[in-house]
């Protein structure tokens, strides 16, 4: 099972910013304010377009849809560990110290 933690959002124009948020114009002709504390890896080119990485929950709030793998930035893959069979485990005995003999 995979979980998308953040997405890479492309924008056509950086419209402006305040002390706490950035205003973007996206390629789908929509404008959005995104809090600066949620923005990572902001890249702006000379024409003020570029991309920014935002958390998945904010993308879902803005776009009303789940993100797809083609815009994923950070993906977490969950797995279920398999219990090892102790009869097949081999220990290299040369790696362990020999117990000290007691002088009693």
Secondary structure, 3 states (H helix, E strand, C coil): CEEEEEEEEEEEEEEEECCCEEEEEECCCCEEEEEHHHCEEEEECCCCCEEEEEEHHHHHHHHCCCCCHHHEEEEEECCCCCCCCHHHCCCCHHHCCCCCCCCC
